[in-house]
């Protein structure tokens, strides 16, 4: 991608764009992701699809980041690009084994720096609370529901699963 296209963008936009390209380069194509699988299956079965949050909600988190955090995010994305493939392999392996502890540990390493604690709260924990409340609202209805969220929101203390269990909802891993 030409630098001239990225130059006027905020640092978080460049970082997200770069990370998306790195994920794609390492074999993760959003058109073949697990979320796409479930959307297609729901469409084929004429099941309604409801979002737990909007794209604007997600992007707004990045847009509200302080400039220094955005710059750190971009710097790390560029410096750690060569680790993306290894990280994907480790996460995939832990996911296939059903090793929640390993998943939690691997995902937590993204936020080890003190500067990222606020970002982690905004990107993960605050969203988990909103998602869990949205799921609870769905569970209060008469219909069966099937919920798909990213792995970073599932595992560990403060994850959607943990929050639903604390609210006395039975949650089973399939």
Buried (B, 14 or more C-beta within 10 A) or exposed (E): EEEEEBEEEBBBBBBBBBBEEBBEEBEBEEEEEEEEEBBEEBEEEEBEEEEBBEEEEEEEBBEEBEEEBBBBBBEBBEEBBEEBBEBBEBBEEBBEEEBBEBBBBBBBEBBEEEBBEEBBBBBBBEBBEEBBBBBEEBBEEEEEEEBEBBBBBBBBEBBBBBBBEEEEEEBEEE
